[in-house]
Amino acid sequence: MVHLLNEHDHASDVDKGVRVNAADAPAFGVYAKDLASGLPDFYWGMVFGQPYCELFGIERLLATPAHTVKRLGEALVYVQLTADVNDCEHNHAAVLKARQLAKRHLGLEAFFPDEHDGLLAKARQLPLIGKLMGRATVAPALVP
């Protein structure tokens, strides 16, 4: 993955263990070890290798709604959310919108639950569901 760490995503990045230090800077990472529990998030630029191509399917990856989607090899697909990596900081709303579209297309269950946004956060606010969800959640096994 390629992403520009920024103040908008700071708290979420810390929760997901993406930040090594407090600096906002370009970030590059590999998450093959997380296949069993889910991807941390959908970042500005991502290369999906063979395990992810098998998990999602090549055609589904190639149909991801994003600025750039390219097949780089037989089992290698690159997806870039917006035109410019600086959008992470200067046009964060566009990155968030593109991120949500891409995650919904691939299936939200493939990503760690987002504690700060989306359906999980809303569900926690409901009296009965909030009590039931008081314990830590674990994403489903994703290994095909």
MOVENRA-V361037 format. One record per residue. N is the residue number from 1. PSI is psi in whole degrees, -180 to 180 (* if undefined). Layout:
N,PSI
N,PSI
This chain:
1,152
2,133
3,153
4,107
5,138
6,168
7,-30
8,-37
9,5
10,-56
11,-42
12,-42
13,-40
14,-45
15,-37
16,-1
17,20
18,-32
19,124
20,-33
21,-175
22,-3
23,144
24,120
25,171
26,145
27,140
28,138
29,165
30,132
31,30
32,-35
33,-18
34,6
35,-36
36,-22
37,-8
38,155
39,143
40,-41
41,-179
42,115
43,172
44,-47
45,129
46,138
47,122
48,117
49,-170
50,-46
51,-39
52,-33
53,-37
54,-38
55,-52
56,-30
57,135
58,-47
59,-38
60,-42
61,-44
62,-20
63,7
64,129
65,104
66,168
67,-46
68,129
69,120
70,140
71,119
72,-16
73,-174
74,-42
75,55
76,117
77,132
78,132
79,128
80,123
81,-45
82,176
83,-32
84,131
85,-26
86,-13
87,-28
88,-33
89,-43
90,-16
91,56
92,-34
93,-39
94,-39
95,-44
96,-43
97,-47
98,-39
99,-47
100,-41
101,-45
102,-44
103,-42
104,-38
105,-45
106,-23
107,116
108,-25
109,-14
110,-6
111,152
112,143
113,138
114,112
115,-19
116,-10
117,158
118,-162
119,-36
120,-44
121,-41
122,-40
123,-38
124,-23
125,-17
126,136
127,-56
128,-49
129,-39
130,-41
131,-42
132,-30
133,13
134,-25
135,163
136,141
137,151
138,130
139,152
140,155
141,132
142,-5
143,123
144,*
